[in-house]
Amino acid sequence: MMILKYALLWIPLVFIAIINGAIRDFTYKGAMGELAAHQLSTLTGIILFGIYIWAIGFRWKLDSARQAAAVGLLWLALTVAFEFLFFHYVAGHSWSVLLDAYNVCEGKVWVLVLIFVAAAPYLSHLIHKKRSS
């Protein structure tokens, strides 16, 4: 049951990411250029995800650090699966274009979002646990 609940709580992350990307594409991308806009939207995405994850921690507390780590891994798997499956099979992006988002040597920092999504439930659990004690 816990897995289903947190799988459903992952869905708003998709909408947050879509809104964040739309703001990037329709506002500052033209002025900043593709790479700088990608880097800035990575930062704003992490901040927005963090706010959401922190907020849901008030309503749906994770019972243990182990459970929080499991949720982080679940969200990481769902995020990567969505990214590759949706953007390849629905949006029609090639595998090479999708993999290029992970090219840190070219300044692509999308991988930081994945690291954050995996770690955030655990970090949120620690913050909420510390605040309640």
Residue frames relative to the residue before (quaternion, step in Angstrom):
aa qw qx qy qz dx dy dz
M 1.0000 0.0000 0.0000 0.0000 0.00 0.00 0.00
M 0.6257 0.5427 -0.3374 0.4474 3.58 1.01 -0.84
I 0.6440 0.5310 -0.3283 0.4422 3.59 0.95 -0.87
L 0.6610 0.5049 -0.3095 0.4608 3.59 0.90 -0.88
K 0.6427 0.5282 -0.3250 0.4498 3.59 0.92 -0.88
Y 0.7336 0.4134 -0.2474 0.4793 3.58 0.82 -0.94
A 0.5581 0.5496 -0.4001 0.4758 3.60 1.18 -0.33
L 0.6667 0.4805 -0.2961 0.4867 3.58 0.99 -0.79
L 0.6513 0.5058 -0.3150 0.4699 3.59 1.06 -0.69
W 0.5630 0.5838 -0.3813 0.4437 3.60 1.26 -0.26
I 0.5658 0.6519 -0.3816 0.3306 3.61 1.02 -0.76
P 0.6532 0.5014 -0.3526 0.4445 3.67 0.83 -0.71
L 0.5488 0.5966 -0.4091 0.4189 3.61 1.15 -0.41
V 0.6050 0.5498 -0.3500 0.4573 3.59 1.08 -0.69
F 0.6920 0.4731 -0.2801 0.4678 3.57 0.88 -0.93
I 0.6048 0.5331 -0.3501 0.4770 3.59 1.08 -0.69
A 0.6637 0.5047 -0.3021 0.4621 3.58 0.94 -0.87
I 0.6475 0.5128 -0.3197 0.4643 3.59 0.97 -0.81
I 0.6579 0.4952 -0.3054 0.4782 3.59 0.92 -0.88
N 0.6441 0.5199 -0.3180 0.4623 3.58 0.94 -0.88
G 0.6765 0.4877 -0.2901 0.4694 3.60 0.93 -0.88
A 0.6399 0.5186 -0.3276 0.4630 3.58 1.02 -0.76
I 0.6255 0.5219 -0.3366 0.4723 3.58 0.99 -0.80
R 0.6364 0.5239 -0.3219 0.4657 3.58 0.97 -0.88
D 0.7291 0.4675 -0.2571 0.4286 3.57 0.71 -1.09
F 0.7713 0.3778 -0.1957 0.4734 3.57 0.98 -0.80
T 0.7348 0.3772 -0.2539 0.5034 3.61 1.18 -0.04
Y 0.8877 0.1166 -0.0402 0.4437 3.58 -0.08 -1.24
K 0.4814 0.6905 -0.4412 0.3112 3.63 1.14 -0.25
G 0.6553 0.5275 -0.3143 0.4399 3.58 0.94 -0.84
A 0.7040 0.4568 -0.2602 0.4774 3.56 1.01 -0.80
M 0.7559 0.4122 -0.2089 0.4637 3.59 1.00 -0.79
G 0.4506 -0.6409 0.4882 0.3845 3.54 1.06 -0.72
E 0.7076 -0.5146 0.3096 0.3723 3.52 -1.28 0.56
L 0.7254 0.4560 -0.2728 0.4375 3.60 0.66 -1.07
A 0.6775 0.4787 -0.3012 0.4703 3.60 0.81 -0.94
A 0.6379 0.5122 -0.3278 0.4725 3.60 1.02 -0.74
H 0.6158 0.5355 -0.3354 0.4708 3.59 1.03 -0.76
Q 0.6810 0.4908 -0.2909 0.4590 3.57 0.88 -0.93
L 0.6661 0.4874 -0.3053 0.4749 3.59 0.94 -0.84
S 0.6834 0.4717 -0.3058 0.4657 3.60 0.90 -0.82
T 0.5530 0.5627 -0.3979 0.4682 3.59 1.19 -0.38
L 0.6651 0.4946 -0.2923 0.4771 3.57 0.92 -0.90
T 0.6924 0.4598 -0.2947 0.4715 3.60 0.81 -0.92
G 0.6116 0.5467 -0.3462 0.4552 3.59 1.09 -0.65
I 0.6453 0.5093 -0.3143 0.4748 3.57 0.96 -0.86
I 0.6497 0.5102 -0.3168 0.4662 3.59 0.95 -0.84
L 0.6814 0.4824 -0.2913 0.4670 3.60 0.86 -0.93
F 0.6326 0.5110 -0.3278 0.4809 3.58 0.99 -0.79
G 0.6490 0.5398 -0.3094 0.4378 3.56 0.96 -0.89
I 0.6407 0.5147 -0.3183 0.4725 3.56 0.97 -0.84
Y 0.6666 0.5010 -0.3011 0.4626 3.58 0.89 -0.93
I 0.6912 0.4827 -0.2852 0.4560 3.58 0.80 -1.01
W 0.6321 0.5164 -0.3254 0.4773 3.58 1.00 -0.77
A 0.6707 0.5094 -0.3005 0.4476 3.60 0.93 -0.90
I 0.6846 0.4679 -0.3156 0.4613 3.61 0.86 -0.80
G 0.5493 0.6215 -0.3842 0.4055 3.57 1.23 -0.38
F 0.5989 0.5496 -0.3633 0.4553 3.60 1.18 -0.41
R 0.7407 0.4229 -0.2162 0.4751 3.56 0.95 -0.91
W 0.7958 0.1594 -0.0497 0.5822 3.55 0.95 -0.95
K 0.1155 -0.8285 0.5472 0.0285 3.55 0.15 1.30
L 0.3761 -0.6884 0.5749 0.2328 3.50 -1.09 0.79
D 0.4855 -0.7239 0.4218 0.2498 3.58 -0.87 0.98
S 0.8195 0.0463 0.0212 0.5708 3.57 1.05 -0.68
A 0.6388 -0.5014 0.4134 0.4119 3.53 -1.33 0.24
R 0.6190 0.5458 -0.3414 0.4498 3.58 1.06 -0.71
Q 0.6513 0.4985 -0.3081 0.4821 3.57 0.96 -0.87
A 0.6426 0.5218 -0.3213 0.4599 3.60 0.98 -0.82
A 0.6472 0.5037 -0.3179 0.4758 3.59 0.99 -0.80
A 0.6354 0.5270 -0.3269 0.4600 3.59 1.02 -0.77
V 0.6387 0.5089 -0.3220 0.4788 3.59 1.00 -0.81
G 0.6359 0.5335 -0.3256 0.4528 3.60 0.96 -0.82
L 0.6738 0.4766 -0.2937 0.4822 3.58 0.95 -0.84
L 0.6089 0.5381 -0.3434 0.4709 3.58 1.08 -0.72
W 0.6867 0.4791 -0.2840 0.4671 3.58 0.84 -0.97
L 0.6115 0.5342 -0.3481 0.4685 3.59 1.05 -0.69
A 0.6725 0.4940 -0.2956 0.4651 3.59 0.86 -0.97
L 0.6624 0.4990 -0.3094 0.4653 3.60 0.92 -0.87
T 0.6530 0.5238 -0.3141 0.4478 3.59 0.97 -0.85
V 0.6816 0.4705 -0.2897 0.4797 3.58 0.85 -0.95
A 0.6457 0.5139 -0.3246 0.4623 3.60 0.93 -0.86
F 0.6578 0.4983 -0.3167 0.4676 3.59 0.89 -0.89
E 0.6609 0.5303 -0.3177 0.4255 3.55 0.81 -1.00
F 0.7448 0.4072 -0.2416 0.4702 3.58 0.73 -0.98
L 0.7073 0.4656 -0.2854 0.4488 3.59 0.82 -0.90
F 0.6889 0.4678 -0.2942 0.4690 3.60 0.82 -0.93
F 0.7483 0.4247 -0.2500 0.4441 3.55 0.69 -1.05
H 0.6528 0.4674 -0.3390 0.4903 3.61 1.14 -0.32
Y 0.7953 0.3546 -0.1774 0.4586 3.57 0.63 -1.12
V 0.7327 0.3748 -0.2395 0.5150 3.62 1.06 -0.56
A 0.7666 0.3549 -0.1982 0.4972 3.59 0.75 -1.03
G 0.4460 -0.7484 0.4086 0.2722 3.58 1.25 -0.23
H 0.3900 0.7120 -0.4988 0.3038 3.60 1.16 0.41
S 0.4827 -0.6578 0.4910 0.3054 3.55 -1.07 0.72
W 0.6362 -0.5239 0.3974 0.4037 3.54 -1.26 0.40
S 0.6442 0.5304 -0.3352 0.4374 3.61 0.97 -0.75
V 0.6292 0.5113 -0.3376 0.4782 3.59 1.03 -0.70
L 0.6591 0.5071 -0.3087 0.4617 3.59 0.94 -0.84
L 0.6811 0.4806 -0.2885 0.4709 3.58 0.93 -0.86
D 0.5780 0.6032 -0.3712 0.4053 3.59 1.14 -0.58
A 0.5766 0.5924 -0.3785 0.4164 3.62 1.13 -0.50
Y 0.6802 0.4740 -0.2762 0.4862 3.59 1.27 -0.34
N 0.4902 0.6809 -0.4221 0.3434 3.59 1.27 0.06
V 0.1975 -0.8211 0.5301 0.0756 3.54 0.13 1.35
C 0.5967 0.5861 -0.3574 0.4156 3.61 1.09 -0.65
E 0.7070 0.4039 -0.2508 0.5236 3.59 1.21 -0.48
G 0.6320 -0.5664 0.3240 0.4181 3.60 1.25 0.26
K 0.4648 0.6562 -0.4636 0.3721 3.59 1.24 0.15
V 0.0974 -0.8439 0.5276 -0.0034 3.57 -0.58 1.14
W 0.2470 0.8013 -0.5099 0.1921 3.60 1.21 0.41
V 0.5816 0.6043 -0.3745 0.3953 3.59 1.06 -0.70
L 0.5778 0.5832 -0.3790 0.4270 3.62 1.14 -0.50
V 0.6036 0.5397 -0.3533 0.4685 3.59 1.09 -0.64
L 0.6640 0.5047 -0.3059 0.4592 3.57 0.92 -0.87
I 0.6328 0.5142 -0.3264 0.4782 3.57 0.99 -0.81
F 0.6668 0.5028 -0.3047 0.4579 3.58 0.93 -0.88
V 0.6446 0.5224 -0.3244 0.4542 3.60 0.91 -0.90
A 0.6651 0.4959 -0.3026 0.4692 3.59 1.02 -0.77
A 0.7522 0.4171 -0.2134 0.4634 3.60 0.94 -0.87
A 0.5701 0.6673 -0.3720 0.3022 3.60 1.05 -0.70
P 0.6479 0.4987 -0.3671 0.4436 3.68 0.79 -0.70
Y 0.6417 0.5123 -0.3173 0.4745 3.59 1.03 -0.77
L 0.6657 0.4927 -0.3010 0.4728 3.58 0.90 -0.91
S 0.6413 0.5153 -0.3170 0.4719 3.58 0.98 -0.82
H 0.6241 0.5358 -0.3307 0.4627 3.58 1.00 -0.83
L 0.6703 0.4990 -0.3028 0.4583 3.59 0.89 -0.91
I 0.6579 0.5069 -0.3079 0.4641 3.59 0.95 -0.88
H 0.6940 0.4693 -0.2853 0.4655 3.58 0.83 -0.92
K 0.6267 0.5301 -0.3287 0.4671 3.58 1.08 -0.72
K 0.6682 0.4969 -0.2970 0.4672 3.57 0.94 -0.90
R 0.6631 0.5115 -0.3049 0.4534 3.60 0.98 -0.81
S 0.6958 0.4745 -0.2782 0.4618 3.58 1.07 -0.70
S 0.6732 0.4883 -0.3167 0.4561 3.61 1.19 -0.28
